[in-house]
Amino acid sequence: MKLRALAHARTGDKGNTSNIALVAYDAADYEHLAAHVTAERVRAHFRGIVTGDVTRYALPKLGALNFVLSGALGGGVTRSLALDAHGKGLGAALLDLDIPDRSAGRAARGSPRR
């Protein structure tokens, strides 16, 4: 399933750093997101775009994960010719990440589907 099925993204950028907040639509999906959307997976998803570190901050009470992508904007928003690489474009691209289907995990545990 695509990440966009369980969460939405809010983004920002400053200099050569992009910030992507991933927020679960339903708080019950937060643990699933936290387990499958790691800094390593985000870095791999943006290979060739992000040249620096990817740091993840967990915000469980908000049902959110915040990612800081260093070296993500081709030198900075005002220096880059890649307009789609700005924060909003990266947020949309992150939502295209494939994660395991949430309902498959519920079925394996015998939990009811929502």
N, C-alpha and C positions, 0 to 999 in steps of 0.2 A: 504494500500500500504506500501511497505517497504521504509524506509528512503533512502536507496541507490538509489531509482528512482529519487530523487530530489537533492542529495548532495553526495559529497565525503568527506573523512576524511584524515587528516594529524595528526600524533601523535608524541609524545615524552615521555620520562620518565626520571626521576631523583630520585634516592633514592626510596622512597615508594610512590611517586606521579606520576600520569600519566596525560598527557595533551592531549586533543583531540580537534582539530579544525574541525568543521563541516562547509563545504563551499558549498553553493548552486551552482548548475550548471548554473542556470538562476537567475539573480537578482530579477526577478518577483516572485520567489518562497520564497524569504527570509522571508517575513511576515508570510507565512504559517508555515515555519520551526520555527520561533521565537515563534509562538503561541502554537505549539504542542510539541516542544522539550525543555522542561523545566529542570531545575536542579533536580526537584523532580522526573520527569519521568526517567531521566538518572540514578538517584540514585536507583530507583525501578528496572530498567532494569538490574542493576549490583548488586542487593541484593545478599549477600553471597560472593561477591568479594570485593566490596568497603566497608571499615570499617570506613572511615572518612567522611568528608564533600565533597559535590559536589558543586562547584561554577561555575556559568555561567557568561561569559562576552559577551555582544552583540557587534558586529562589523558591523553595518548596511551598512556602506559605502563600506565594503568589501563583503557584502552578507554572513557573517560568524558568527558563534557562537563558542566560545572557552570554553571548560569545563576543569576544574582542579579537578581531582579526588584524594583526599587525602586518604592514607591507601589503595591503590588499587593494590599494587604489592607484596603482601605477605611478607612484611618486606623489600622489595627492590629487584631489578633485580638480584643482585649477591647472594641474600640469598634465593630466592624463587625456589622451585622445579617445579612450574607451568610455564613452558616456554611460553604457549599460553596466559598468563595473562599480558604479557608485552604490551607496548603501541600499537604496530601494531595489536596485537590480540584484544585488547579492542576496537580499532577503527573499525575493521571489525565487531565486535560483535554489536557495536552501530548502524551500518548501517543496521542491521537486525531488528531494532525497527519498530513496526507497527505504522503508523500515518494515520489520515484520508486521503482519496483520494482527491487530489487537484482538479481533474475535477468535483467531486461531489459538491464542494463548488462553482465552477464556474457555474454549471448547475442551482443550486438553486438561484443564483443571475442573471441568464440570460446572463452571460458573454460568449463570444465565447471561444471555446477550442483552445489551441495552436496546 
